[in-house]
């Protein structure tokens, strides 16, 4: 159905919309642990609350997910971006030069 909508939008403008090579469909709406949930904060909360949720524990345990995204809370892209953020921090910590390596 989505491809039909895309083709109705783009093909009259001369843009071909090909069939996808593959697709992935999640089932988070029926997941027994989440039941399709997402985060929400109480009235009076600030972006700092999301930052606190994103803090690592001793640079050993890292958190990601839409509940840790100040910019895009309660969204799929907030979850994705927070995962990239956590992966970037882990990569940095694993590859940064140690103080002992400097003369």
N, C-alpha and C positions, 0 to 999 in steps of 0.2 A: 504494500500500500504506500509506503514512503517513497519508493522508486517511482510510482505513478505520479505522485505529487511533484517530485523533483523534475520528472520529464515534462510535466505540464508547464512548469515554470521555465525551464531552460531550453527545451527543444524548439519552441517557437522563435527563440533568439538565435538559433543555429548552433546551440551547444549540445553535443551528444552526452547522454548520461549512461555510462556502461553498467552492466550488471556487476555487483561486487565480486571480488575474488573469494572472499570468505566473510563470515560475520560471527560475532560472539554475542550471545544473549545471556545476561545474568538472571538469576532468580532470587535476588535479594528480597523481593517482596514476599516470598514464601519461605525464606530462610528461617529455620527454627530458633536461631539465636537473635536475629534482628527484627524479624517480621516487618521489614521495609522501613525501619526507623531511621531517623536522622537527628542530629543534635538541636537543641534549642537552649537559650540562656534566659535567665529570669530578668525581669524588668530591672533596669539600673545597672546591668552588666556593661562592661566596656570591652574594647578590643584587647586590652591587657589580659582579660580572662582567657581568651583564646591563646595568647602567647604563653601563659602559664601552663595551659594544657599541652603545649608543644615542647616544653622544656624536657631535655634529656635527664636521665638519672646517672650522674657521674660519668657522662659521656660513654655509657655502656648500654643503656636501654633507651631507645628512641621511639617517639610517638608520631604517628601520622594519621590522617583521616580528616574528614570535613570538620570535625569538632575542634581541630587544631589550626584551622585556617581563619585568620583574622579578616582577610580580604574577601574570601568566598565561602563563608560558613554555610552549612546545610546544603551543599551542592556537590555534584559529582566532580566537577572540575576543581573544587576546593580540595577534595580527597586526593585527586591525581597530583595536583601541584604540591600538596603537603608531603606526599610520598617522594616526589622528586626532591623536595627540600631536605627531607631526612636522609635520602640517599646521598645527596651532595655533601651534607655535613659528615656522614660516615666516611665517604671517600676522602674528604679533606683530612679528617683525623687520622686516617690510615696512611696517607701519603705525604703529610707535611714533614719537612725535615725536623729532626730532633735537635734540641739545643746542643747536645753533645757533639753533633756533626760539624759545628762551627769552630773555627780555630780560636 
